[in-house]
């Protein structure tokens, strides 16, 4: 059997690592998702076009869309 002796600093570092690992995992997942989006040429073009629609006011509010479709919010 192997015995190890952790210093108080080692124990603090291990506790910190245990606390931060889930945060780091979440950040890594977000980074991977961002890279996926950035590498998808079609999706990026669509996002750019959507940004242009917003700038040029070519969007309908939710309320205007419902009115145009003759719907009430509770029907959806």
Residue pairs with C-beta under 8 A, 6 or more apart in sequence:
6 14
37 43
37 44
37 47
38 44
53 59
60 68
62 73
66 72
66 73
66 76
